[in-house]
Amino acid sequence: MGIPVSERPQFFSSLLPAIQDVRARTARPHWLVIDEAHHLLPSSWSPASTTVPQVLEGTILITVHPDHVSPAALKPVNILIAVGTSPLQSFRSFANTQQITAPSGSDAELKSGEALVWCRQDSVPPIHVRTVPGTEDRRRHVRNYAEGELSPEQSFYFRGAADKLNLRAQNLMTFLQLGEGVDDETWSFHLRKGDYSRWLQKVVKDAELAANVSRIEQDQRLSPSESRARIREVIESRYTAPA
């Protein structure tokens, strides 16, 4: 998370040989999980040697943009699991990168806890499954959202009513810093529109935090400085408290 998005592919390419060496000597890690694979293995990535793709065996690639991942990195993939609003579209995006035929059928939104599983080398249609819910309450990507660098599309922008500003908050800590510095009119503009809670719900995916911030947004009695302080308090209580 401390590496800018533009530098992550080069860093990861330099890391792969070390991982391969460890696997050759110890047979571990058994699985390599690559989150945000489109950041680490973008479509422009190609292996430096014929041996590098071997390290991608026993690997799980996680991405919301299969078509933005390197075709070379996707080539060893034999099982795909899709969730969300357009699972078949995810399969089609993958198939386009590999120039293969995607599963046919009409797309339908999957409910939480559901997924489609496609074994690309089999001729059977994707299988609709229900996942086993976890037993632990877990907040996703805590450090990423707090201190990492979200993509431009995921970032929050302080712009104000007349779009006079274009201040990008690429994480929660930057959001708090910029929120303290913008003028009251800009702060209140986004506050009254519910932009803060909407971002926390949609991008950070923290429903509890979004609900707490939404209540602050709706409290007309609070001054700009008071609403700033309240929002800072609820964010810091969840993302910067000691472990």
N, C-alpha and C positions, 0 to 999 in steps of 0.2 A: 504493500500500500504506500510505501514511502517513495516509490519509483513513478515518475510521470508516465502517463499512458503511452506517449510516443516512444519512450525508451524501454517499455516492457518487452516487446518482441526480441530485441537484441539481447537483453539480459536473460530472458528465458532460453534463447538459443545457446547461450554460453553455459547455462545451468544443465541442459539436457545431457551433455557428455558425462558430467559428474554423476548424474542420476544413473545413467547407463553403467558407469563403472561400479557404483555401489551394488546395483542389481547383479552384475556379473560376479562379484565377489561374495555377496551375501544372500542373493535371491530376494532381496527386499529393496524397496517397498513392494509389497504384493500388488497394491493398486496405487496408481497415481491419479489424483483428482485435480483437474484443471478447471477452476471456476473462471467465469468471464473469458472463455477460450478465445473469443473474437478479439480480445485485447492482447493476449499472449501469442496467439497463432493466427494473425490476420490473414486475409486472402492473399496478400503479397508475400507471405512467408513461404520459403521453400527450403528443404533440408540441405545442409552444407555437404553431406555425404550420404551414401546409400545405407550406411549403418545407423544413422540417426533415427529413422522411423521405427526401428526395432524397439526403442525405448518407449514408444507410444503403445506397445502391446500392454494389456492389463491397465488401460487408462480409461478414465471417465471424463468426457468433455462436457462441460455445462455452459450453455449459451442461449441467449434469446434471439441470436442472429446466425443461424447455420450458414447462410449464404455469405457471411462476412468472415468465415473461418477458412483457413487454407485448405484447398482441395487435397493437398498431400497429407495434411494431418487427419482429414476425414476419411481417407481411403481405407485405413485398417478397421474402421467402425463397422461392426456387424449387427449391433442391436441398438435401436433408437427408442427412447421413451419421451413422449410428448405430453404436455399438460397445457391447460389454459383455454383460451377462447378459440384458437384455430389449430388444433393438433395436426390435421392433415396438411395444412399449409406449411407447417414446420417440416413435415416429411417431404413435401414437394420442393422446398428450398434446399434441403439436403440432396435430394435426387438430382436437382439441376446442377449442383456443383460436381456431381459424380457422373453426370450424363447417363443416368439410368432411369428406369420407369418407376414413378412413384405409385403408391397404392391409390386405387380409385375410390370414389365414394363422395358423399356430401359431408362437408365440415359441420361440426356441432360443438358448441362450447362444453367443456368438461367441468363438472362440479369439483369443489375442493376435495382432495382425497382420491380423485380418479385420474387415470392415465391411459394412453394408448401405447402399446408395445409392438414395434415392427421389427421382425427379424429379416433384414434386407436380403439375405441369401436364400430365404424360403419363399415358396410361392403362395403361402397362406396369407389371408388378410391380417391387418393389425388386430391385436387382442385388446379388448377393453378390460382393464383391471381396476380394482380398488386397493389402495395402499393401506398398510397398517399404520395407524396414527402413532406418533411418538408419545412417550410417557413423560418426557421432560419439557418444561416450558423454556423455549430457546428463542433468543432474539437474533435475527439474521444479520450477519456482516456488521457487527457492532463497531469494530475498529474502522472498517471501510467507511461507514456513514459518518463516524465521528471525526476521523482524521485523514482518511484517504482522499483520493481524487476521483470523484464521480465524473462521468462523461459529460460533455456539454449538454446533451439531451436530458440528462438526469439532474443537472444542477438547478438551483433556484436563482432567479434573476430579480434583483430589485430594480424596477424600471419606473415606477410612479405613474400617476394618472396620464401624463402627457408623453410618456416614453422618453423623458429627458435623460434618464440614467440607463446604464446597462451593466450593473454590478453583479458579477457571477459569484455565487456561493457554491463551491464544489464539494463541501461537506458541512456537517452540523456546526463545527467550531468556527468555520469561516462565516457561516450564516449568522451566528451570534455576534461575531465581530463586526460584520457589515451592518447588522441590525442596530447595533449601538451607535454606528456612525452616520447612518442616513438621517435626513431631516424628518421631523414629525409627520409632515404631510405624506411623504413617501411611505413611511412605516404604516401610518393609519390607512392609507389607500389599500395596501395589500391585506392588512388586518381585517378590515370591514368586508372585503371580498372573500375572506376565508381561504386566501391563497396559501397561508402557512400550513394549516391543517391539511389542506388538499395535497400539498407536496409531501408532507410526512406520511399521509395515507398511501399515496400512489407510488412514490419513489422509495422512501425509507421503509414503507410497509410495516409501520409500527402503529397498529390500530389504537392501542391504548394511549400512546403519546398524542396521536392525532385527535382523539376525543378530548383529551385534557386541554390541548391548545385550542380546539374549537370552542370550548366553553369560555376560554379567555377572550377569543375573538368576538363572541356574542355579548360579552359584558360591557354594555355601553357606559357604565359608570367609571371605567378605568381610563386614566390619562395615558398618553403614549408612553411615558416613562414607566408607569405602573404595569402596563401590558408587556413592555419589554422585559421588565424584571420578572414577571410571572412566567413568561415563556422561557426565559433563560433558566429559571429555577427548575421547571419540569424537564427540560432537555438535559441539563447537567445532572439531575438526580438519576437519570436512566443511562447516560452515556459517559459520564466522567467520574462517577462515584468509585471509590476504591473497590477492587475485586475482593 
